[in-house]
Amino acid sequence: MGAGRKTQTFIVNENVPSPKSANRSTTARNLRKSHLGGVIFGCKNSTMKECLSNQLFGLPGQHFSYVKKIDPGLPLFLFNYSDRRLHGIFEAASNGQMNINPYGWTTDGSERTSYPAQVQIRVRLRCQPLLENQFKPIISDNYYSQNHFWFELDHAQASRLMSLLSSLVVAPSASVPQNTAKWKTYFQALPPNDAGEEGEGFKPLSLETGHLNYSSWKSDSTVVASSFDGNNQPLGACLDTKLVKQDENDAIFMKLKELSLQPVCSSSNGISFPCNSQVEGQVIGSRPNGSVCDLPTGVEEKNEECHHSSSEGQLIIVQLIQEVQELKAFRTEQIQKTSILEQKLMEAEMEIQQLKDCCVMMLEPVSNPSVALVNETVSEVIDELHLDHNESASEVIDELHLDQNESVNEVIDELHLDHNESVFLAGGYDGISWLSALDSYYPSHDVIKSLKPMSCARSYFSAAQLNIDLYVFGGGSGQDGSEWYDTVESYSLANDQWTSRPPLNQKKGSLAGATIDNKIFAIGGGNNVECFSNVEMLDLEIGRWIPTRSMLQKRLAVGAVELNGALYATGGFDGKDYLMSAERFDPREHSWNKIASMNTKRGSHSLVVFNEKLYALGGFDGSRTVSSVEIFDPRLGSWMSGEPMKKPRGYFAAAVINESIFVVGGIKVGENILETVETYKDGQGWQETQTRTIGKRCFLSAIVL
């Protein structure tokens, strides 16, 4: 059984953060904190403005498993589901916490937030948003469906996203008015109570020719919040932004110097403008009584009253010049950082390829005569990567910030292994966790490939094949032996997806399963109250499980298989004692008939078909775990003893592949969980192998598709 990798199921909703959204389930990447290079948060047009103005991002509570790993400074990104654009670059200004704002994204704070997994943010660099076809290649491994992806980013993904966004850094466009520029300004109405105060109530809205938008140069938080109008336009759309160019910055710098030398005039209303400028339009504003205020005639006369110096205007210009210089310095710094990141990315890709080559060689069978060459090659690769020789392959993968499961799966794919030579291992227990995992194990190579896990942890269940799909049914959570399932789900190898199927008529565990004529039979089993003799049959044409003829005896922890169109059930526990009896069901006769009994009582054993005979392997006889093997030949109608396995075991998995029987894992004595694989071939007997990939595992099911 596999070194059961713990898999957790989380809920995610593409409409986040939306107060009225509903949750759906998917699987998170569960990166370690040291592997977490960044996090993507979600929003819609209706919630984006609040995210940015409050400088707070949030996700549903079930995402807190990785939001809590966020430390200040971690790169963050914001994905808008409405237009499917990715905004950045942000960074965490706090640790990820629960309920920083317990009423965020709600109507008037009238209810608790649906997005309590929160982090405070600040803008690291304001960039143009990325379309999905721009960022999807970078995080393609995160997509678990056509339009949905995991929000956790490893270091490589975060670096590539920041590099791409940094190439699209934006700054406000600015053109300085010439001395002869004509200013055409409309003003808002004067406030009724403050009309006498100089300059209050007037707000320039537009300039006909050239403008210098000072508001665009405010702090990052102000810019981001103001960049979204009522329609929540994308970041920067309201700022008239474009890419910074060196020659444009130089031009702005020179124009600002020229502007600083111009005298500044002030109208009677306190509005400053260049002395040699002309004002077009007479309507300036309206007073509270609705009368129109006309600009006094004879602008030249007013020009004589101009102030030739304005400390406030000079201060603004000095600030603008300083910020332009800072922007130029920042752009230069970003270019240098981008160059360094690109170089590091190239080096990392080369190291990853070397590691993959190394892993391919390490996955060869131990019996391969080139083991010495493999070890030498591994040492050379480790030397080239400047790594510790004492580190394992998994530690090497960790240091390169790779996802171990994904890396191993990629290597296995490159080996082009035939899935017909593999056995599928589902669920069980590894001594620490109850598992929902599904793995494809290749015994001849001692290689295991992780597949999409079941919807929940499952043990003491049964599995069967129907058409080309794998079905699992019954069993329990395994936590305390009190929760049993009637649920059924099927797995499609073609698309690596699980599908819910009609439930059993009764919750049960420690049952057996087999398939005849495109119908699955669930045989025996029990719960904490009683053992069952009943049998259920799944008919997909009807869409439900149908009770059929019960067995002659109650059987918990029973072994069952199909051979030549008939069902065979052996051993088990009837509520009082372990059984050595066996029986046969012929669908044509629609009845169970007793056959010869085994020589040993058995429960929690495995029953397989090998060379047209039944092999009853191991199990528990009521007092101890046994290693004995018995063989039933239907033509002779009797059982005979076979060569025993190397170790006694119960609650293990067994399967037949290419003229060999494979047994995996199980329990030896008490809670002693085995992590060995045994192989049986005619003429060679049993051989035990210490697997390097599966680890401890018991209470699982196995099947060959």
N, C-alpha and C positions, 0 to 999 in steps of 0.2 A: 504494500500500500504506500501511498506517496507520503513524502514528508509534507503532509497536508498543509499547504499554504493557506493561511487564514484569509478569507475573503469577506468583506463587509458590504452590505447593501445600503445605499443611501437613496434619498428622494431628491430629485432636482426638477426645476420648472423653468422652462425657457422664458417665461414672463416674469423675470425678477429684475428688481424688486417691485412687484405689483401687489397692492393690498388685497386684491380679490382673486389672485391666482390660485390654482389647485396644484397639488403635488403629483408627480409621477416618479416611478422608481428607475434607478439605473445604478451602475457600479462605479464607484470612485476609484482613482488610481492608488490612493493610500500611500503616497510618497512619504519617506521618512523626512524629518525636519531638515536633516543635513542635505537631502536631495531636492528639497523644495526651492526652486529658483524664482518662482513668481506665482501669482494667482490672478485669474480673470474673474471679475465680478460682472453681474448682469443687470440690465435695466431696460426700460422701454422709453419711448418718447415722453410718456406721461410721468415718469419718475426720474428721468435723467437730470433735470434741472435741480431737483431737491438733493440728489446725490452730490452734485458738484457745489451747489451753494452752501450746503451744510458740511462739505468736505467729509462725507461719511458714506461708506459703501456697506451693503448688507446682503446676506443670503439667508435662506431658511435655516432653522436650527440644526437640521441634520447635517449641514455642511460644516458645523463647528469642529468636526474631527480634524479638518485641515486648516480652517480659519484660525484656530487656536495656536497653530504653528507659526503664524505670521509675527515677525519681529519688526521694529521700526527700521525703515530703510529698504525693506523688501520691495522689489518692483511689482507694481499692480497695473492692471489694465481693465478697461470698462467696455463691455460688449453690449451694443444696443440691438435688441432683438427686433425692433420695429424696422430698421433699415439694414440690419446685419452688418454693421460697421464696428470696428475695434478702435477704441480711443486710448491715447496714452501720451506721454509716459507719466504714470503716477507712482508714488511710493508710499509705504505705510508710515504714518506719523505716530502710531501707537501699536501696542500688541493687539492681536486679534482677541476680542472679548465678546461676551454675551451682553446684549441690551445696553450698549453705550447710550443709545437713545431708544428707550422702550416704546416710544410712540411714533417712530419714524415711518414714513410712507403710509400714513393713515389720514383719514379725513378729520381735520381739526384736532388731531390727537385724541380722538374719542374712543379709541380702542388700542389694544396692545399690538405691537408690530408683528407682522408675519415673517419678518426678516431680522431675527435677533442676533445672528452670527455676524458681528460688525467689526469694522476697523476704521479709524480715522486716517485721512489721507492728505497728501499735499502734492502739488504738481512738481514733478522733476523736470520735465521738458514738454513744452506744448508743441504738438505735431499734428499734421493732417491725419484724419482717420483712415484706417486701412479697410478696403473692401474685402469681402470674404475670400475672393479668389486670390488675394494677395497674401493673407495670413494663413489660409488653410493648409498650403504645402508645408508650412513650418510646424504646425501642430496636428498634422494628418493622423498621427498615431493616437491622438486623443479622441478622434471621432469614433463613437460607438454606434452611430446611425448616420443617415444621410445629412441630417441637420442638427445633430446634437453632439456635443463634445464635453469631455471632462475639463474642469476649470483649473486643475492643478498643473503647473508647468515645472519641468525640470530645468536645470541650469542652462542646458544647451538651447532649449526652446525659448526661454526668457531672453537669453543673450541675442538670439537671432531676431526675435521680435523687436527688441530695443534697437538693434542695429538698423533694421528696416525702417522703423519709425524715426530714428535720428536722421536718416537721409531725407526725411520729409518735414524737418523742423520748420516752423512758420514764425514770421514776425509781422507786425502791422506795417502795411504800406504807408509811406509818408512822402508827400511832395510839398515843398516849402513854397508859400506864395511869393510871387515876384513883386517888385516894388510897384509895378503898374497893375497888379491884380485887382479885379473888381470884387468886392465882397457883397454878397447878397444874403442877408441873415434875417431869419424870421424869429421872433421872440414870443415866448409864452406870456399869458396875461399876468399882470402884477398881482401879487397876493394882496388881499384887501387890507390886512393889518400892517403889512411891512412895506407899503409902497414907498415910504420915505427913506428906507435904508438903501444905501448905494449898492447897485448891482443885484439885489435880491429879487428873485422872481423871474430873472431872464436866463434862458437856457438856449444856447446856439444849437440848432438842429442840423443845419447843412450849410455848406459853402459851395458857391457856384464853381469857382475855379481853384483847385488845389486846397488841401486842408491838412492840418497837423492834429491828429486825434490823440490828445494827451491821455484820454481815458484808456486807450489801448496799451499804455505803458505802465499801468498800475501793477500792483502785486499780482502774482499768479492766481491767487485765490479769487481776487476780484475779477480778473479777466475771464476765468473759467465760468464763474457764476453769471457774468453778464453776457457770455457768448451764446446764451440760449434764450430766445424770445418765447412768446406764448406757444409757438408751434414746436419748440424744442428742436431747433435746427442743429446739425452736427457741429462739433467743437470747432470753433474758428470761423464758421460760415458767416457770422454777423460782424466779423472784424475786418473784412476785406483784406485777408491775409494772402501772402505768397512767399515763396522761398527766398531766403536771404542771399544776396549776391554781394561780393566784395566791392565792386565798382559802385553799386547803388548806395552802400553804406558810406563810401567816401563822398559821394555827391550829397547825401543828407548832412554829413558832417560839415561840409563847406557851406551849404545853404544855411545851416543853423548859425554858423559864425557870421555870415552876412546879416542874418535876421537880428542877431544880438547887437549889431551896430546901428540898426534903424531906430529913429526916434519913435516913441509910442504916443499916440494921441488918445485923449479921453473925451467922450461925448458928455453932454450934460447929464446923461442918464448913467454915467459911470462905466460905459462900455468902451474898452480900449481897442484901437486898430491902428495900422501904420498911417503916418501922417500924410503920405502922398497917395493914399488909396481913396477911391471914390465909392460911395455907398449907393447901391441901386435899390430902387423900391422905396416907397414912402411909408408904407404901413409897417410899423415897428411892433406895436402891441396894442392892446386895448386895456383901458382902465376899468376899475370895478363897475362903474356906471354904464359901461358899454360904449363910451365915446372912443373915437379913434385918435391915437396920438401920432401926429405927423412929425417927421424929422424936420427940424428948423431949416429954413432956406438959408442959402449962403454957407455952404460947407466950408468955404475958404475962411470965413470969419471965425467959425468954430475952430478951424485948424490953428488959428493964432493962439488959441487957448490951450493947445496940446501940451501935455507934459512930455518933456524930452527925455525923461528917464522914469522908469517904473521898476522899483525894486522887486515887486512881485513878478512881473514879466521876465526880468533878467534871471530871477531865481529858477523859474520854470525852464528857461532856455538852457541854463547851466545844467540842470538836472537831465534834460533831454540829451544834451551832448554827452554827459557822463554815461547815460544808459546805452547810447549808441556804441560808445567805446566798449562797454561791458559786453554788449551783444556780439561785437566783432571778436572780442577775446574768447567768448563762449563758443562761437562758431569754430574758431581755430582749434580750441580744445576738443570739441566734438569730432572734428575731422581726424584729429590724432587718435582719439579713443576708438573711433570706428575702424581706423586702419589697424590698430592693435588687436581689436576684437576679431576682425577678419582673419588676421594672421593666426590668432589662437584657434579660431574655428577650423582652419585648414589643418593645423597640427593635431587638433582633437580628432578630426575625421580620419586622419592617417593612423592615429593610435587605436581608434575604435576598430578599424579594419584589421590592424595587426592582432588585436585581441580576439576578433572573430575567427581569424585564421588559426589562432592558438587554441581556441575553444573547440573548433572542428576536430583538431588533432587529438585533443584531450578526451573527446567523446568516443573515440575509437575503442573497441573491446580491449580489455587488459591483456588478453591472450595474443594480441597483435605483436609480431616479432619486432616491430619498429618502435616499441615503447621507449627504448633508450634514446632513439632519435627524437621522439616526442618530448621527452624530458629536457633534452638539450635545446630543442627549439623553444620550449616554454621559458627556459632560463635566459635564452638570448632575447626573447621578447620582453621579459621582465627587466633585463638590463637596459634595453632600449627605452623602456617607459620609466626608468629610474624608480622602480618599485622594490619593495622588500621581498626577498626570496621566500620568507616564511609566511607570506600572505597567501590565502587561498584564492581560487578563481573568483569566488563570490565577493571577497574583499577587494580584489582588483576592480571588479565591475562597480562596486560601491564607490571607489575612489574616482572613477571616471564618470560618476553621476549617471550611471545607466540603470534602467529598470531591469532587474535580473531576469524576471519572467519573460519580458519582451525580448531581451537579448538572446536568451537560450532558445526561445521559439524561433527567432530569426535564423539562428544557426541550424536548428533542426530542419527548418524549411529548405535551407540550402543543401541539406543532405539528401533531399528528395526520397525520404523514407516512405514505404508503402503502408498505408493505414490498415491494410488487410493483415499485416504482421504485428498489429498492436492489439492490446486489450484495454478497454475503457474502464477506469476505476472511478467510482462515484461515492461521495460522502464518507461517513465513518468518523473515526476518532484517532487522534495522533498522540494521545497522552496529555495534551494541553487543551486542545480545542476540538469541539464538535464541528464537522466540516460540511460545507456545501460544495466543495470543489469537485470538478470533473477533469480528469487527466487522461491522456492517451499515452500508454506505456509500451515501449518497444523492448521486449525482454532480450532479444539477441544483441542489442546495442546498449542495453541499460540506459536508455534515454527516455525522458518523460517530457511531455508537452502539455502545458496548461491550456484548457479550453474554458468556455464561458461557464461559470458555476451555476448550480441550481438556484431556485428562488429562495431557498432556506436551507439551514443545516439539516441533514437527514442521516439517520442510522437505523439499523435493524429493519431495513426495507428490502424490497426485491426489485430486480430489473429484468426486462425482457425486450426482445427485438420484434418490431412490427413493421413490415415493409423494409424501409432503409433507415428507420428512426429508432432511437433508444428510448424506452419508456421506464420510468421509475414510479413506484407506487407504494403507499403505506409507510410503515416505519414510524419513527418519532424523532423528537428534538434531541433526545439523549441526555438532557440536562439532569433530570431526576427520575427518569423512567415513568413519569406520570402523564406525559403529553404524547398522545399517539395521533397519527395522521390518517385521514381518508383521501388525501390529495393525490393527484396524479399529474405528471408533466412529461412531455416528450422533448427529445433533443434532436435537432437536425444538424448533421455534420456538414451539409452543403453550405449553410449560412451561419453556423455556429450560434444558433438561437434556441431558446427553450420556449415551449408552448404549453399553456394550461389545458388539461384534458378533463373529461367527466370524472367525478370522484367515485371512490368505492362506496358500497352501500353501508359499510361499517368501518370505524376506525380500528386499525390493527397494526401490529408489528411482528417481527420474526416470522414472516410468511415466506412462501416460495412463489416463483412465477415461471411460466413457460408459454410457448406460442404454438398453436395448431391451426392450420387453415385460416390464416390471417385473423385469428382471434387470440387475445391474451387471457390466460387463466391465472387468477390469484388464488393460491392454495393454502388453506390452513391459517396458522398464526394465532395471535391472541392479544390480550391486554392484561392489565393488572388484576382483572377479576376472573377471567376464564380463558380456556384454550378453545380453539375452533376446529371443527371438522368441515365447515362449509367451504364451498368453492364458488368464485364469481368469474364471469366471462365478459370481457369487453368486446362489444360489437359496435364498431365505428359507424356502420350504416344506420344503426338505431340511435347511436349517440349516448349510450349508457351501459353500466355494468348489469348483467343479468344473472341472478342466482341459478346455479345448475346443480347437478347431483352431488351431494356431500360425500366425503370419504367415509370409510368404515370406522375410522378412529380419529379422535381429536389429535392434532399434531401442531405443537409450537416448536419453532426452530427446526422446521422440516426441510429436507432436501428433495427437490423435484426437478425433472427434466423431461424433454420430449424425445422419443426414439421411435422411428418408423411409424409416425402418425398416432402414437399412444402416449399418454402421460404416465410417469412413474413417480410415486411418492415414497420416501423411505425415512425411517426413524422419527426423531422428534420427542417431544414431551407432552403427555396427555393430561397433565395437572397432578398426577400422582407419581409417575415413574417415567424414566427414559425408555424408549422403545427400540426393539430390533426388528419389528415387523415392517412389511412393505406391501404396497398395493398398486394396481394398474387400472387406468381408466381408458376405455376404448370409446371414442365419440360415436362410432357406429352402433355400439351396443348401449351406449348411454348409461353405463353402470361401472362401479368400482369393483374389482375382484382382487382377492388376496393372492399374493405370490409368496414364494419362499422367503422366510425371514433371514436377516443377516445373522452372522455369528456373534456380533457385538452390539450392545446398545449404543445408540448414537443420537446426539442432538447438536445443534450449532455446527454441523459438519457441512461438507460440500459434496455435491453429486454432479458428475460430468459424464458425457458420452465420449468414449474413445475406442476406436476400432470396432464399432457396432456393439459395444458392451457398456454397462454401467459401472462407474468407478465411484465408490463411497469412500471419501477421504477424511481421516481425522475425526475431530469432534470431541464431545464430552459424554462419558458413559454413566454419569450420575455420581461418580466419585473422583474422577481424574480426567485430564485431557489426554487423548490418545493420538498416536501417530500411525495406527494400523490402517490398512487399505483392504477393501473387499471388492471383488469383481463379480458382476452378475451377467451371465450369458443368457439372453432370452430364449435361445434355441435349446439350451440344456435345462433351463428353468431352475438353476441353482447358483448359490454364491460360493466363491472360493477366495482364499486369502491371497493377497498380492504383496509385493515388496513394500514394507512400511516406509513412510517418509523419514527424513533425517531427524525432524523434531516434531513432538506432539503440538498440535495447534487446533484452536476452535475459533469461530467467528472470523474466518479468513475468506479470501476470494480465490476462485479457481477458474481456469479457462483452458481451452485447447486451441493451439495455434501450430499449424504446420507439423502435424504428427507428433506433437509434444504437449504434455500437460504442464501448466504453470500454476503454482500456488504462491500467493502473495500475502505477507503479513499475518495477522491474527493474534490470538492470546495464547500464551504457553501455560502459565500457572498464575492464578490470581490476576493481578494487573500487570504482569510482565508481557509487554507488547513486543512482538517480533518485528524485525526490519530486514528479514532475509527473504529471498526468492528461491524456491525449489523447482527443478525441472525434471520431468520423467520422460524417457524415451524407451521404446521396446529394445531390449538387448543391452541397454546402457544403465538402466535403473535410475535412481534418484540422485541428483547432484544439487548441492546447496551453494548459493551465491550470495555474498554480502553486497547488496545493492548500494550504489553511491548516490542514487537519485530519489528513491521513494521514501526512505526513512520508516519510522514507526507508523502503523495504521491497522485498525481493526474495525469490526462492525460495519464493513463496507459491502458494496456489491460490484461485481465485475461482469463484463459481457464483451463478446467479440462480434463486431458488425460485419 
